[in-house]
Amino acid sequence: KLEKDINRKPILGIISDTSFYLGTDIRIFEPVLREVSAFSSLFSKIYWLGYGHNKKYPDNSTNELPNNLILIPVSPSGGSNLFEKIKTLLNLPIYFYNIISIIMKSEIIHSRGPSIPSIITIFISFIFPQKKYWHKYAGNWKMGSTTTSYRLNRFLFSLKIPGKVFVSHKSADDPNHIIQIENPCLTEKEYKENSKIGGIKFFDNDIHLCYVGRFDDGKGIHELIEVLNRNKIDKYISTFHFAGFDLDDGEISKKVKDSNLQIFFHGLINRRKLNKIYSKAHFIILPSASEGFPKVLAEAASFGCIPIIPKIDSILIHMSELNNNAIELKSTGERSILETINSLPNRKNIYLEISNNLRNYSELFTYEKFNRKIEEHFIA
């Protein structure tokens, strides 16, 4: 047993819906792989279940896998139409078999929710309560969702289940097994290098804005595009960068071709290219109706990039006007977005201080700090 040999590193099992792009050159969704790679040294071996895809990998994936990683790809599930629901049901026995197999081989089990595999892991944990369970919930912990798996994941995590749940924002009425931990996205070395770049930014003119995220309903991206399409933006703003989604047929870029700004659509890009946008950008806007705490805000903050954010508790606990490290939208409607963007030149004198506050605050989001929490709760 682990307790009898304190020098032996434990075996970890990861249960997730993370995308594995299969082929001769296996690649994994980069933001998640970066996190796993960062804590991989804490374990002797890692079994990782995720969704295997036999399609071309996107640019925001990477093949830099740790040596102690053993991938277990399963067929993807999820969706709203009848065919996709039937496919999910057919996949369940395979999920159960593989998850039980991983749990039996591992001393610590790490589920990543909200996802169907995460839900299954919670149910199975009652059969193997002697194992150590580390659940991570990446959604908005307090807000509801139209997605069944989000609601069910949250409901189960709120019960007295084996293990502990990591969330980005814990409320006073949450049970003791819910633990607030900042969602990591930077190495200490990256934090220092990014902070140096952010330290030479000025907010006098030629201002760059960016949006980084999916092109989904509820993210505010449709409203943002309409704002740029229909309205004249103050000349204080010169450039807008979009990243994080495919353009497909180019209809999005056609909508803003007559805007008075320079607008660049970068598509799905890797972290290296994303850092180039952060290094140029003065503001990152996130007009979502619902969010957890997105990693992109912490990534951008390390470059002194000021977030323009909605009034959502899971974000405001980290970044807000009260904390002097954000600009808050009155609402996520088009009018509020336009008014906020066009009012930016009125507050030039406060941006250097806000930017400096953000660079200091982003140190909380290092992998090294996160690893120490993993050791404290599951390994020590």
C-alpha positions in Angstrom: 0.0 0.0 0.0 1.0 3.6 -0.6 1.2 4.3 3.2 3.9 1.6 3.6 6.2 3.2 1.1 6.2 7.0 1.3 8.8 7.2 -1.4 6.7 5.5 -4.0 4.5 7.8 -6.2 0.9 6.8 -6.4 -1.0 5.7 -9.6 -3.6 8.2 -10.9 -6.6 7.5 -13.0 -8.2 10.4 -15.0 -11.8 10.1 -16.1 -12.8 12.8 -18.6 -14.5 13.8 -21.8 -11.2 15.4 -23.0 -10.7 15.1 -26.8 -8.0 12.7 -28.0 -7.2 13.1 -31.7 -6.1 9.6 -32.7 -3.7 8.5 -35.5 0.1 8.1 -35.8 0.5 11.4 -34.2 -1.8 11.4 -31.1 -2.8 14.8 -30.0 -4.8 16.1 -27.0 -6.8 19.3 -26.3 -3.9 21.6 -25.2 -5.3 23.5 -22.2 -6.2 20.2 -20.4 -3.0 18.4 -21.4 -0.9 21.3 -20.1 -2.5 20.9 -16.7 -2.1 17.1 -16.7 1.5 17.4 -17.8 2.2 19.9 -15.0 1.0 17.5 -12.2 2.2 14.3 -14.0 5.5 14.3 -12.0 3.5 13.6 -8.8 2.5 10.2 -10.1 4.3 7.0 -11.2 1.7 6.2 -13.8 -1.5 7.9 -15.2 -4.3 6.1 -16.9 -6.4 8.7 -18.8 -9.9 8.0 -20.3 -11.1 10.5 -22.8 -13.1 10.8 -26.1 -11.2 9.5 -29.1 -11.7 11.2 -32.4 -10.6 10.0 -35.8 -10.8 13.4 -37.4 -8.1 16.1 -38.2 -6.8 17.6 -35.0 -7.3 21.3 -34.4 -4.5 23.8 -33.9 -5.3 24.0 -30.2 -4.1 20.5 -29.6 -0.6 19.2 -28.9 1.4 15.9 -28.9 3.7 16.7 -26.1 2.6 13.9 -23.8 4.3 12.9 -20.5 6.1 9.6 -20.5 4.0 8.1 -17.7 0.7 8.7 -19.5 -1.4 5.7 -20.8 -4.4 6.9 -22.9 -7.7 5.0 -22.9 -9.8 6.4 -25.7 -13.6 5.7 -25.9 -16.3 6.7 -28.4 -17.6 10.3 -27.8 -21.1 10.9 -26.4 -23.4 13.8 -26.0 -25.7 15.8 -28.1 -29.4 16.8 -28.2 -30.9 14.9 -31.1 -32.4 11.4 -30.8 -29.5 9.6 -32.6 -26.9 11.1 -30.3 -29.0 10.2 -27.2 -29.2 6.6 -28.4 -25.5 6.5 -29.1 -24.8 7.7 -25.6 -26.9 4.9 -24.1 -25.1 2.3 -26.3 -21.7 3.7 -25.1 -22.6 3.4 -21.4 -21.6 -0.2 -20.9 -18.2 0.5 -22.5 -17.7 3.5 -20.2 -18.6 1.6 -17.1 -16.2 -1.3 -18.0 -13.3 1.1 -18.7 -13.9 3.3 -15.7 -14.1 0.4 -13.3 -10.9 -1.0 -14.8 -9.1 2.3 -14.2 -10.4 2.7 -10.7 -9.2 -0.8 -9.8 -5.7 -0.1 -11.1 -5.4 3.4 -9.5 -5.0 4.7 -6.0 -6.3 8.2 -6.8 -9.1 8.8 -9.2 -9.5 12.2 -10.8 -12.8 12.9 -12.6 -13.3 16.0 -14.8 -16.8 17.3 -14.9 -19.3 18.2 -16.0 -19.3 15.2 -18.3 -21.0 11.8 -18.7 -17.8 9.9 -17.6 -17.6 12.1 -14.5 -21.2 11.2 -13.5 -20.5 7.5 -14.0 -17.4 7.8 -11.8 -19.4 9.4 -9.0 -21.9 6.5 -9.0 -19.1 3.9 -9.1 -17.2 5.6 -6.2 -19.8 4.3 -3.8 -18.8 0.7 -4.7 -15.1 1.5 -4.1 -15.2 4.1 -1.3 -11.7 3.1 0.0 -10.1 4.9 -3.1 -9.2 8.6 -3.1 -11.4 10.6 -5.3 -10.5 14.0 -6.7 -13.3 15.5 -8.7 -12.9 18.7 -10.6 -16.0 20.7 -11.7 -15.3 23.4 -14.3 -18.8 24.8 -14.8 -20.4 27.6 -12.9 -20.9 26.1 -9.5 -23.9 28.2 -8.4 -25.8 28.9 -11.6 -28.2 26.5 -13.3 -27.7 25.1 -16.8 -29.9 23.8 -19.6 -27.5 20.9 -20.0 -28.6 17.7 -18.2 -25.0 16.6 -17.5 -24.1 19.9 -15.9 -27.2 19.8 -13.6 -26.7 16.2 -12.7 -23.0 16.6 -12.1 -23.6 19.5 -9.8 -26.4 17.8 -7.9 -24.3 14.7 -7.3 -21.2 16.7 -6.2 -23.4 18.6 -3.7 -24.3 15.3 -1.9 -22.1 13.5 0.6 -20.0 11.5 -1.9 -16.6 9.8 -1.5 -13.7 12.2 -2.2 -13.3 15.9 -2.6 -14.5 18.4 -5.3 -12.3 21.2 -6.6 -14.3 24.3 -7.8 -13.2 27.8 -8.7 -15.6 29.4 -6.3 -17.1 28.0 -3.1 -20.1 29.5 -1.4 -20.6 29.7 2.4 -23.4 27.1 2.2 -21.4 24.5 0.3 -20.5 21.2 2.1 -17.0 20.7 3.5 -15.9 18.3 0.6 -16.3 21.2 -1.8 -12.9 23.0 -2.0 -12.2 26.3 -3.7 -9.0 26.2 -5.7 -7.9 28.5 -8.5 -8.0 26.9 -11.9 -4.3 26.8 -13.0 -3.0 27.8 -16.5 0.5 29.2 -16.0 3.9 27.9 -14.9 5.8 30.2 -12.6 8.3 30.8 -15.4 5.5 31.8 -17.8 4.0 34.1 -15.1 7.3 36.0 -14.7 7.9 36.3 -18.5 4.3 37.3 -19.2 4.4 39.9 -16.4 7.5 41.6 -17.9 5.6 41.9 -21.3 2.5 43.3 -19.5 4.7 45.8 -17.6 5.6 47.8 -20.7 2.0 48.2 -21.9 0.5 51.7 -22.2 -3.1 52.6 -22.5 -2.9 56.0 -24.2 -4.1 55.1 -27.7 -4.0 52.4 -30.4 -5.9 50.0 -28.1 -6.4 46.3 -28.9 -9.3 44.3 -27.7 -9.7 40.5 -27.8 -12.3 37.8 -27.4 -11.1 34.3 -26.7 -13.7 31.5 -26.4 -16.2 29.4 -28.2 -18.8 30.6 -30.7 -21.7 29.4 -28.6 -25.1 30.8 -27.6 -24.8 32.3 -24.1 -21.1 33.4 -24.6 -22.1 36.8 -25.9 -20.1 36.4 -29.1 -23.2 36.9 -31.3 -24.0 40.2 -29.5 -20.4 41.3 -29.7 -20.3 40.7 -33.5 -23.5 42.7 -33.9 -22.1 45.6 -31.9 -19.1 45.7 -34.3 -21.3 45.3 -37.3 -23.9 48.0 -36.6 -22.0 50.7 -34.7 -19.1 53.0 -34.9 -16.5 52.2 -32.3 -14.6 55.0 -30.6 -11.3 55.7 -32.4 -9.4 55.0 -29.1 -9.9 51.3 -30.1 -7.9 50.3 -33.2 -8.0 46.6 -33.4 -10.1 43.6 -32.3 -8.8 40.0 -32.2 -11.1 36.9 -32.1 -9.7 33.5 -31.3 -11.1 30.1 -30.1 -13.5 29.1 -32.8 -13.5 28.0 -36.4 -14.8 30.5 -39.0 -16.3 27.7 -41.2 -17.9 29.5 -44.2 -16.6 33.0 -43.3 -20.1 34.4 -42.6 -18.9 35.8 -39.3 -16.1 37.8 -40.9 -18.4 39.1 -43.6 -20.6 40.6 -41.0 -18.0 43.0 -39.7 -16.2 43.8 -43.0 -17.5 47.4 -42.9 -16.4 48.0 -39.2 -14.2 51.0 -38.6 -11.8 48.7 -36.7 -9.1 46.3 -37.9 -10.6 42.9 -37.1 -8.6 39.7 -37.1 -10.2 36.2 -36.8 -7.4 33.8 -35.7 -9.6 30.6 -35.4 -8.6 27.7 -33.1 -5.0 28.4 -32.1 -2.4 26.9 -29.8 -1.1 28.6 -26.6 2.0 30.0 -28.3 -0.1 31.9 -30.8 -2.7 32.9 -28.2 0.1 34.4 -26.1 1.0 36.7 -29.0 -2.6 38.0 -28.9 -2.5 38.5 -25.1 0.8 40.3 -25.4 -0.7 42.9 -27.8 -4.2 43.1 -26.2 -5.0 45.8 -23.7 -8.5 44.4 -22.9 -10.2 41.0 -23.1 -14.0 41.1 -23.3 -16.1 38.2 -22.0 -19.9 39.0 -22.4 -21.1 35.6 -21.3 -24.5 35.0 -19.7 -23.1 32.1 -17.7 -19.6 31.0 -16.8 -17.4 29.4 -14.3 -14.1 31.1 -14.0 -12.5 30.8 -17.5 -8.8 30.2 -17.7 -8.5 32.8 -20.5 -9.0 35.6 -18.0 -6.1 34.4 -15.8 -3.9 33.9 -18.9 -4.7 37.3 -20.2 -4.2 38.9 -16.7 -0.7 37.6 -16.6 0.0 39.9 -19.6 -1.7 42.9 -17.8 -4.7 42.5 -20.2 -7.8 44.0 -18.4 -10.9 41.9 -18.4 -14.3 43.4 -19.4 -16.6 41.0 -17.6 -20.3 40.2 -16.8 -21.6 40.3 -13.3 -21.2 36.6 -12.5 -20.3 35.6 -9.0 -17.7 32.9 -10.0 -15.8 35.7 -11.9 -16.4 38.6 -9.5 -14.8 36.6 -6.7 -11.5 36.9 -8.6 -11.9 40.0 -10.8 -14.2 43.0 -10.2 -14.3 46.7 -10.1 -14.4 46.4 -6.3 -11.1 44.6 -6.4 -9.8 47.2 -8.9 -8.8 44.5 -11.4 -11.6 44.5 -13.9 -14.3 46.5 -15.8 -17.9 45.3 -15.3 -20.6 45.2 -17.9 -24.0 46.4 -16.7 -25.5 43.6 -18.7 -24.6 41.3 -21.6 -26.9 42.9 -24.1 -25.7 44.8 -27.2 -26.3 48.2 -25.8 -24.3 47.6 -22.7 -21.4 46.1 -24.6 -21.3 49.1 -26.9 -21.6 51.7 -24.1 -18.8 50.0 -22.1 -16.4 49.7 -25.1 -17.0 53.3 -26.2 -16.6 54.6 -22.6 -13.1 53.1 -22.3 -11.2 56.3 -23.3 -12.9 58.1 -20.4 -10.9 56.2 -17.8 -7.4 56.1 -19.3 -5.8 57.3 -16.1 -6.8 54.1 -14.1 -5.7 51.4 -16.5 -2.0 51.1 -15.6 -2.9 50.5 -11.9 -5.6 47.9 -12.9 -3.1 46.2 -15.3 -0.5 46.0 -12.5 -3.0 44.6 -10.1 -3.9 41.9 -12.6 -0.3 40.9 -13.2 0.2 40.4 -9.5 -3.1 38.5 -9.0 -2.4 36.1 -11.8 0.4 34.5 -9.8 -2.4 32.6 -8.0 -3.0 30.5 -11.1 0.3 28.7 -11.4 0.5 25.0 -11.8 3.1 24.9 -9.0 0.5 26.2 -6.5 -2.1 23.8 -7.8 0.3 20.9 -7.4 0.9 21.7 -3.8 -2.9 21.6 -3.2 -3.0 18.1 -4.9 -0.3 16.9 -2.6 -2.0 18.4 0.5 -5.4 16.8 -0.2 -4.5 13.5 -1.9 -0.9 12.5 -1.5 0.5 13.8 1.8 
